[in-house]
Amino acid sequence: MSDAFRRFAGRCSVWLGSPISFALSLFIVAVWAASGPLFHFSDSWQLVINTGTTIVTFLMVFLIQATQNRDAQAIQLKLDELIRSNRNARNAIAGIESCTEEELQHLQAEFQKLRQKERALPAD
């Protein structure tokens, strides 16, 4: 089931991020706006677009989150491989996404000190 959803979310992400889907959405909104006088700009007329956009937004949140999670995981794995392949890098950093907030703050402070030391060095 999760593999089928991953494929579905990936395909939707590609299609929904295309210029064609944007143009289609723009067309739907234009048709809705143009139909306003026909329906006397009634509450029901407004409810159609509000309900439609709310449902689409609700569903899109899950699709976007699924694709973002997968992309973030792939990037993290690529970075882990780069860290692991560098002899001078600390391999402990490769698993940083599972650190506690305190551990992350400690590492942030450590890297801040390193950046300050580099700035203090004379330029070549």
VMD Tcl script that builds the backbone (N, CA, C; Angstrom):
set m [mol new atoms 372]
animate dup $m
set s [atomselect $m all]
$s set {name element resname resid chain x y z} {
  {N N MET 1 A 0.823 -1.201 0.000}
  {CA C MET 1 A 0.000 0.000 0.000}
  {C C MET 1 A 0.867 1.265 0.000}
  {N N SER 2 A 1.911 1.291 0.848}
  {CA C SER 2 A 2.729 2.501 0.920}
  {C C SER 2 A 3.498 2.736 -0.371}
  {N N ASP 3 A 3.925 1.673 -1.047}
  {CA C ASP 3 A 4.627 1.836 -2.312}
  {C C ASP 3 A 3.687 2.384 -3.387}
  {N N ALA 4 A 2.456 1.922 -3.383}
  {CA C ALA 4 A 1.468 2.428 -4.344}
  {C C ALA 4 A 1.181 3.905 -4.073}
  {N N PHE 5 A 1.067 4.272 -2.797}
  {CA C PHE 5 A 0.830 5.683 -2.454}
  {C C PHE 5 A 2.030 6.535 -2.836}
  {N N ARG 6 A 3.249 6.018 -2.628}
  {CA C ARG 6 A 4.450 6.755 -2.990}
  {C C ARG 6 A 4.466 7.053 -4.483}
  {N N ARG 7 A 4.156 6.036 -5.287}
  {CA C ARG 7 A 4.116 6.237 -6.742}
  {C C ARG 7 A 3.023 7.223 -7.129}
  {N N PHE 8 A 1.844 7.064 -6.511}
  {CA C PHE 8 A 0.724 7.961 -6.791}
  {C C PHE 8 A 1.080 9.402 -6.415}
  {N N ALA 9 A 1.632 9.592 -5.231}
  {CA C ALA 9 A 1.999 10.938 -4.768}
  {C C ALA 9 A 3.068 11.541 -5.666}
  {N N GLY 10 A 4.025 10.728 -6.093}
  {CA C GLY 10 A 5.072 11.222 -6.981}
  {C C GLY 10 A 4.526 11.674 -8.325}
  {N N ARG 11 A 3.634 10.867 -8.885}
  {CA C ARG 11 A 3.026 11.235 -10.180}
  {C C ARG 11 A 2.167 12.485 -10.051}
  {N N CYS 12 A 1.387 12.536 -8.973}
  {CA C CYS 12 A 0.547 13.720 -8.748}
  {C C CYS 12 A 1.402 14.967 -8.576}
  {N N SER 13 A 2.485 14.830 -7.838}
  {CA C SER 13 A 3.369 15.964 -7.605}
  {C C SER 13 A 3.923 16.510 -8.913}
  {N N VAL 14 A 4.342 15.606 -9.782}
  {CA C VAL 14 A 4.876 16.030 -11.080}
  {C C VAL 14 A 3.781 16.686 -11.912}
  {N N TRP 15 A 2.624 16.053 -11.994}
  {CA C TRP 15 A 1.552 16.593 -12.830}
  {C C TRP 15 A 0.994 17.898 -12.263}
  {N N LEU 16 A 0.746 17.922 -10.958}
  {CA C LEU 16 A 0.148 19.110 -10.357}
  {C C LEU 16 A 1.107 20.296 -10.300}
  {N N GLY 17 A 2.394 20.029 -10.429}
  {CA C GLY 17 A 3.371 21.106 -10.471}
  {C C GLY 17 A 3.666 21.589 -11.872}
  {N N SER 18 A 2.904 21.134 -12.838}
  {CA C SER 18 A 3.164 21.495 -14.237}
  {C C SER 18 A 2.394 22.756 -14.637}
  {N N PRO 19 A 2.860 23.417 -15.682}
  {CA C PRO 19 A 2.146 24.598 -16.188}
  {C C PRO 19 A 0.727 24.265 -16.661}
  {N N ILE 20 A 0.527 23.050 -17.159}
  {CA C ILE 20 A -0.806 22.659 -17.641}
  {C C ILE 20 A -1.803 22.627 -16.490}
  {N N SER 21 A -1.399 22.058 -15.351}
  {CA C SER 21 A -2.332 22.004 -14.222}
  {C C SER 21 A -2.605 23.394 -13.677}
  {N N PHE 22 A -1.596 24.275 -13.699}
  {CA C PHE 22 A -1.826 25.654 -13.266}
  {C C PHE 22 A -2.809 26.344 -14.205}
  {N N ALA 23 A -2.610 26.160 -15.496}
  {CA C ALA 23 A -3.511 26.767 -16.476}
  {C C ALA 23 A -4.935 26.228 -16.312}
  {N N LEU 24 A -5.063 24.937 -16.058}
  {CA C LEU 24 A -6.386 24.343 -15.833}
  {C C LEU 24 A -7.050 24.936 -14.590}
  {N N SER 25 A -6.284 25.095 -13.534}
  {CA C SER 25 A -6.819 25.698 -12.306}
  {C C SER 25 A -7.258 27.132 -12.548}
  {N N LEU 26 A -6.434 27.859 -13.270}
  {CA C LEU 26 A -6.770 29.248 -13.606}
  {C C LEU 26 A -8.038 29.306 -14.449}
  {N N PHE 27 A -8.174 28.376 -15.373}
  {CA C PHE 27 A -9.373 28.302 -16.216}
  {C C PHE 27 A -10.616 28.030 -15.367}
  {N N ILE 28 A -10.506 27.098 -14.431}
  {CA C ILE 28 A -11.648 26.772 -13.560}
  {C C ILE 28 A -12.071 27.986 -12.754}
  {N N VAL 29 A -11.108 28.714 -12.209}
  {CA C VAL 29 A -11.430 29.916 -11.425}
  {C C VAL 29 A -12.051 30.978 -12.326}
  {N N ALA 30 A -11.541 31.119 -13.548}
  {CA C ALA 30 A -12.095 32.111 -14.480}
  {C C ALA 30 A -13.534 31.766 -14.853}
  {N N VAL 31 A -13.809 30.483 -15.102}
  {CA C VAL 31 A -15.175 30.058 -15.421}
  {C C VAL 31 A -16.089 30.307 -14.228}
  {N N TRP 32 A -15.601 29.990 -13.039}
  {CA C TRP 32 A -16.393 30.235 -11.829}
  {C C TRP 32 A -16.683 31.736 -11.682}
  {N N ALA 33 A -15.667 32.577 -11.854}
  {CA C ALA 33 A -15.858 34.024 -11.715}
  {C C ALA 33 A -16.811 34.552 -12.786}
  {N N ALA 34 A -16.675 34.055 -13.998}
  {CA C ALA 34 A -17.542 34.508 -15.084}
  {C C ALA 34 A -18.988 34.070 -14.874}
  {N N SER 35 A -19.188 32.982 -14.139}
  {CA C SER 35 A -20.553 32.517 -13.892}
  {C C SER 35 A -21.236 33.273 -12.755}
  {N N GLY 36 A -20.513 34.152 -12.102}
  {CA C GLY 36 A -21.069 34.923 -10.987}
  {C C GLY 36 A -22.355 35.664 -11.326}
  {N N PRO 37 A -22.373 36.448 -12.422}
  {CA C PRO 37 A -23.608 37.166 -12.758}
  {C C PRO 37 A -24.790 36.221 -13.035}
  {N N LEU 38 A -24.496 35.066 -13.616}
  {CA C LEU 38 A -25.544 34.095 -13.909}
  {C C LEU 38 A -26.216 33.605 -12.618}
  {N N PHE 39 A -25.418 33.477 -11.570}
  {CA C PHE 39 A -25.950 33.004 -10.285}
  {C C PHE 39 A -26.159 34.154 -9.295}
  {N N HIS 40 A -26.092 35.381 -9.788}
  {CA C HIS 40 A -26.310 36.585 -8.988}
  {C C HIS 40 A -25.363 36.654 -7.789}
  {N N PHE 41 A -24.163 36.160 -7.988}
  {CA C PHE 41 A -23.134 36.172 -6.941}
  {C C PHE 41 A -23.680 35.679 -5.605}
  {N N SER 42 A -24.469 34.629 -5.660}
  {CA C SER 42 A -25.156 34.103 -4.470}
  {C C SER 42 A -24.184 33.420 -3.508}
  {N N ASP 43 A -24.703 33.141 -2.333}
  {CA C ASP 43 A -23.914 32.416 -1.337}
  {C C ASP 43 A -23.567 31.015 -1.840}
  {N N SER 44 A -24.496 30.390 -2.532}
  {CA C SER 44 A -24.232 29.056 -3.079}
  {C C SER 44 A -23.124 29.101 -4.115}
  {N N TRP 45 A -23.113 30.155 -4.927}
  {CA C TRP 45 A -22.075 30.338 -5.937}
  {C C TRP 45 A -20.707 30.448 -5.259}
  {N N GLN 46 A -20.627 31.203 -4.184}
  {CA C GLN 46 A -19.371 31.350 -3.450}
  {C C GLN 46 A -18.984 30.052 -2.740}
  {N N LEU 47 A -20.002 29.340 -2.247}
  {CA C LEU 47 A -19.751 28.092 -1.540}
  {C C LEU 47 A -19.108 27.050 -2.444}
  {N N VAL 48 A -19.443 27.066 -3.726}
  {CA C VAL 48 A -18.870 26.103 -4.672}
  {C C VAL 48 A -17.352 26.245 -4.722}
  {N N ILE 49 A -16.849 27.456 -4.899}
  {CA C ILE 49 A -15.396 27.650 -5.002}
  {C C ILE 49 A -14.734 27.434 -3.645}
  {N N ASN 50 A -15.371 27.880 -2.577}
  {CA C ASN 50 A -14.786 27.703 -1.244}
  {C C ASN 50 A -14.665 26.225 -0.888}
  {N N THR 51 A -15.700 25.463 -1.145}
  {CA C THR 51 A -15.668 24.032 -0.836}
  {C C THR 51 A -14.651 23.316 -1.717}
  {N N GLY 52 A -14.676 23.624 -2.996}
  {CA C GLY 52 A -13.741 22.983 -3.921}
  {C C GLY 52 A -12.289 23.255 -3.557}
  {N N THR 53 A -11.962 24.505 -3.298}
  {CA C THR 53 A -10.573 24.828 -2.966}
  {C C THR 53 A -10.172 24.261 -1.613}
  {N N THR 54 A -11.088 24.205 -0.675}
  {CA C THR 54 A -10.769 23.625 0.630}
  {C C THR 54 A -10.458 22.141 0.509}
  {N N ILE 55 A -11.256 21.418 -0.241}
  {CA C ILE 55 A -11.028 19.979 -0.423}
  {C C ILE 55 A -9.708 19.733 -1.151}
  {N N VAL 56 A -9.461 20.477 -2.212}
  {CA C VAL 56 A -8.216 20.308 -2.966}
  {C C VAL 56 A -7.014 20.637 -2.082}
  {N N THR 57 A -7.094 21.712 -1.326}
  {CA C THR 57 A -5.993 22.094 -0.431}
  {C C THR 57 A -5.747 21.019 0.619}
  {N N PHE 58 A -6.807 20.508 1.213}
  {CA C PHE 58 A -6.697 19.465 2.230}
  {C C PHE 58 A -5.970 18.243 1.679}
  {N N LEU 59 A -6.360 17.802 0.493}
  {CA C LEU 59 A -5.733 16.621 -0.109}
  {C C LEU 59 A -4.300 16.898 -0.549}
  {N N MET 60 A -4.053 18.092 -1.059}
  {CA C MET 60 A -2.715 18.450 -1.523}
  {C C MET 60 A -1.708 18.478 -0.377}
  {N N VAL 61 A -2.137 18.838 0.816}
  {CA C VAL 61 A -1.229 18.854 1.965}
  {C C VAL 61 A -0.599 17.486 2.159}
  {N N PHE 62 A -1.375 16.435 2.055}
  {CA C PHE 62 A -0.863 15.087 2.254}
  {C C PHE 62 A 0.062 14.666 1.113}
  {N N LEU 63 A -0.306 15.016 -0.108}
  {CA C LEU 63 A 0.559 14.682 -1.238}
  {C C LEU 63 A 1.885 15.431 -1.157}
  {N N ILE 64 A 1.830 16.699 -0.848}
  {CA C ILE 64 A 3.057 17.491 -0.739}
  {C C ILE 64 A 3.927 16.966 0.393}
  {N N GLN 65 A 3.322 16.667 1.537}
  {CA C GLN 65 A 4.090 16.167 2.674}
  {C C GLN 65 A 4.750 14.832 2.344}
  {N N ALA 66 A 4.038 13.960 1.660}
  {CA C ALA 66 A 4.603 12.661 1.294}
  {C C ALA 66 A 5.808 12.825 0.380}
  {N N THR 67 A 5.702 13.683 -0.621}
  {CA C THR 67 A 6.823 13.873 -1.539}
  {C C THR 67 A 7.969 14.609 -0.855}
  {N N GLN 68 A 7.665 15.561 0.015}
  {CA C GLN 68 A 8.710 16.267 0.752}
  {C C GLN 68 A 9.455 15.323 1.685}
  {N N ASN 69 A 8.730 14.444 2.360}
  {CA C ASN 69 A 9.376 13.480 3.258}
  {C C ASN 69 A 10.334 12.585 2.480}
  {N N ARG 70 A 9.886 12.120 1.336}
  {CA C ARG 70 A 10.726 11.241 0.521}
  {C C ARG 70 A 11.945 11.994 0.002}
  {N N ASP 71 A 11.759 13.211 -0.488}
  {CA C ASP 71 A 12.880 14.003 -0.979}
  {C C ASP 71 A 13.881 14.300 0.141}
  {N N ALA 72 A 13.376 14.658 1.307}
  {CA C ALA 72 A 14.258 14.957 2.441}
  {C C ALA 72 A 15.051 13.720 2.841}
  {N N GLN 73 A 14.408 12.573 2.845}
  {CA C GLN 73 A 15.100 11.335 3.197}
  {C C GLN 73 A 16.180 11.012 2.164}
  {N N ALA 74 A 15.880 11.188 0.899}
  {CA C ALA 74 A 16.861 10.922 -0.156}
  {C C ALA 74 A 18.058 11.869 -0.042}
  {N N ILE 75 A 17.801 13.138 0.201}
  {CA C ILE 75 A 18.884 14.111 0.364}
  {C C ILE 75 A 19.722 13.764 1.587}
  {N N GLN 76 A 19.066 13.390 2.676}
  {CA C GLN 76 A 19.782 13.021 3.891}
  {C C GLN 76 A 20.696 11.832 3.640}
  {N N LEU 77 A 20.206 10.843 2.919}
  {CA C LEU 77 A 21.033 9.670 2.612}
  {C C LEU 77 A 22.225 10.039 1.724}
  {N N LYS 78 A 22.013 10.938 0.786}
  {CA C LYS 78 A 23.110 11.389 -0.059}
  {C C LYS 78 A 24.154 12.129 0.765}
  {N N LEU 79 A 23.712 12.992 1.660}
  {CA C LEU 79 A 24.644 13.705 2.524}
  {C C LEU 79 A 25.391 12.747 3.452}
  {N N ASP 80 A 24.672 11.764 3.980}
  {CA C ASP 80 A 25.314 10.764 4.832}
  {C C ASP 80 A 26.424 10.039 4.071}
  {N N GLU 81 A 26.178 9.719 2.816}
  {CA C GLU 81 A 27.185 9.035 2.007}
  {C C GLU 81 A 28.393 9.931 1.772}
  {N N LEU 82 A 28.162 11.214 1.533}
  {CA C LEU 82 A 29.275 12.146 1.344}
  {C C LEU 82 A 30.097 12.290 2.626}
  {N N ILE 83 A 29.424 12.384 3.748}
  {CA C ILE 83 A 30.131 12.492 5.028}
  {C C ILE 83 A 30.946 11.223 5.275}
  {N N ARG 84 A 30.324 10.094 5.032}
  {CA C ARG 84 A 30.990 8.819 5.270}
  {C C ARG 84 A 32.216 8.644 4.377}
  {N N SER 85 A 32.176 9.200 3.177}
  {CA C SER 85 A 33.275 9.011 2.231}
  {C C SER 85 A 34.453 9.946 2.492}
  {N N ASN 86 A 34.272 10.962 3.311}
  {CA C ASN 86 A 35.344 11.915 3.607}
  {C C ASN 86 A 36.060 11.480 4.883}
  {N N ARG 87 A 37.345 11.178 4.768}
  {CA C ARG 87 A 38.114 10.683 5.915}
  {C C ARG 87 A 38.194 11.706 7.044}
  {N N ASN 88 A 38.168 12.991 6.722}
  {CA C ASN 88 A 38.293 14.035 7.743}
  {C C ASN 88 A 36.974 14.365 8.424}
  {N N ALA 89 A 35.874 13.907 7.858}
  {CA C ALA 89 A 34.556 14.220 8.425}
  {C C ALA 89 A 34.280 13.325 9.629}
  {N N ARG 90 A 33.470 13.847 10.527}
  {CA C ARG 90 A 33.052 13.044 11.678}
  {C C ARG 90 A 31.827 12.245 11.257}
  {N N ASN 91 A 31.952 10.944 11.223}
  {CA C ASN 91 A 30.854 10.087 10.788}
  {C C ASN 91 A 29.661 10.156 11.718}
  {N N ALA 92 A 29.866 10.605 12.943}
  {CA C ALA 92 A 28.745 10.734 13.878}
  {C C ALA 92 A 27.726 11.754 13.374}
  {N N ILE 93 A 28.173 12.693 12.565}
  {CA C ILE 93 A 27.276 13.718 12.016}
  {C C ILE 93 A 26.271 13.089 11.047}
  {N N ALA 94 A 26.609 11.948 10.476}
  {CA C ALA 94 A 25.729 11.305 9.492}
  {C C ALA 94 A 24.355 10.986 10.064}
  {N N GLY 95 A 24.235 10.747 11.349}
  {CA C GLY 95 A 22.945 10.427 11.951}
  {C C GLY 95 A 22.327 11.574 12.710}
  {N N ILE 96 A 22.679 12.785 12.341}
  {CA C ILE 96 A 22.291 13.973 13.105}
  {C C ILE 96 A 20.780 14.191 13.176}
  {N N GLU 97 A 20.038 13.692 12.198}
  {CA C GLU 97 A 18.592 13.935 12.201}
  {C C GLU 97 A 17.891 13.265 13.370}
  {N N SER 98 A 18.548 12.310 14.015}
  {CA C SER 98 A 17.922 11.656 15.173}
  {C C SER 98 A 18.437 12.197 16.503}
  {N N CYS 99 A 19.217 13.272 16.463}
  {CA C CYS 99 A 19.737 13.880 17.695}
  {C C CYS 99 A 18.633 14.592 18.468}
  {N N THR 100 A 18.884 14.755 19.750}
  {CA C THR 100 A 17.961 15.541 20.574}
  {C C THR 100 A 18.174 17.023 20.289}
  {N N GLU 101 A 17.262 17.836 20.757}
  {CA C GLU 101 A 17.368 19.287 20.574}
  {C C GLU 101 A 18.646 19.812 21.222}
  {N N GLU 102 A 18.982 19.306 22.392}
  {CA C GLU 102 A 20.183 19.751 23.100}
  {C C GLU 102 A 21.444 19.390 22.320}
  {N N GLU 103 A 21.478 18.180 21.752}
  {CA C GLU 103 A 22.633 17.765 20.961}
  {C C GLU 103 A 22.780 18.632 19.713}
  {N N LEU 104 A 21.665 18.957 19.092}
  {CA C LEU 104 A 21.706 19.832 17.919}
  {C C LEU 104 A 22.211 21.222 18.289}
  {N N GLN 105 A 21.772 21.749 19.410}
  {CA C GLN 105 A 22.229 23.069 19.858}
  {C C GLN 105 A 23.724 23.051 20.162}
  {N N HIS 106 A 24.198 21.964 20.757}
  {CA C HIS 106 A 25.631 21.831 21.049}
  {C C HIS 106 A 26.434 21.835 19.749}
  {N N LEU 107 A 25.988 21.065 18.763}
  {CA C LEU 107 A 26.676 21.034 17.468}
  {C C LEU 107 A 26.611 22.385 16.765}
  {N N GLN 108 A 25.475 23.054 16.872}
  {CA C GLN 108 A 25.327 24.380 16.261}
  {C C GLN 108 A 26.332 25.346 16.865}
  {N N ALA 109 A 26.483 25.313 18.179}
  {CA C ALA 109 A 27.447 26.182 18.852}
  {C C ALA 109 A 28.876 25.837 18.434}
  {N N GLU 110 A 29.152 24.551 18.283}
  {CA C GLU 110 A 30.480 24.112 17.860}
  {C C GLU 110 A 30.811 24.626 16.462}
  {N N PHE 111 A 29.858 24.522 15.552}
  {CA C PHE 111 A 30.087 25.003 14.186}
  {C C PHE 111 A 30.160 26.530 14.140}
  {N N GLN 112 A 29.440 27.195 15.008}
  {CA C GLN 112 A 29.520 28.655 15.080}
  {C C GLN 112 A 30.932 29.074 15.488}
  {N N LYS 113 A 31.510 28.365 16.451}
  {CA C LYS 113 A 32.882 28.657 16.881}
  {C C LYS 113 A 33.866 28.412 15.740}
  {N N LEU 114 A 33.662 27.336 14.986}
  {CA C LEU 114 A 34.532 27.052 13.841}
  {C C LEU 114 A 34.446 28.157 12.790}
  {N N ARG 115 A 33.221 28.635 12.529}
  {CA C ARG 115 A 33.061 29.727 11.552}
  {C C ARG 115 A 33.753 31.000 12.029}
  {N N GLN 116 A 33.664 31.285 13.318}
  {CA C GLN 116 A 34.316 32.482 13.863}
  {C C GLN 116 A 35.833 32.373 13.751}
  {N N LYS 117 A 36.370 31.173 13.987}
  {CA C LYS 117 A 37.814 30.961 13.847}
  {C C LYS 117 A 38.247 31.168 12.405}
  {N N GLU 118 A 37.450 30.666 11.452}
  {CA C GLU 118 A 37.785 30.825 10.035}
  {C C GLU 118 A 37.757 32.284 9.625}
  {N N ARG 119 A 36.816 33.036 10.140}
  {CA C ARG 119 A 36.738 34.480 9.807}
  {C C ARG 119 A 37.917 35.245 10.375}
  {N N ALA 120 A 38.431 34.770 11.498}
  {CA C ALA 120 A 39.550 35.455 12.146}
  {C C ALA 120 A 40.883 35.208 11.456}
  {N N LEU 121 A 40.959 34.132 10.650}
  {CA C LEU 121 A 42.191 33.816 9.934}
  {C C LEU 121 A 42.422 34.837 8.829}
  {N N PRO 122 A 43.686 35.205 8.584}
  {CA C PRO 122 A 43.971 36.152 7.486}
  {C C PRO 122 A 43.672 35.508 6.138}
  {N N ALA 123 A 43.182 36.309 5.204}
  {CA C ALA 123 A 42.862 35.819 3.858}
  {C C ALA 123 A 44.142 35.513 3.101}
  {N N ASP 124 A 44.088 34.497 2.243}
  {CA C ASP 124 A 45.277 34.118 1.442}
  {C C ASP 124 A 45.531 35.084 0.354}
}
mol reanalyze $m
mol bondsrecalc $m
mol representation Tube
mol addrep $m
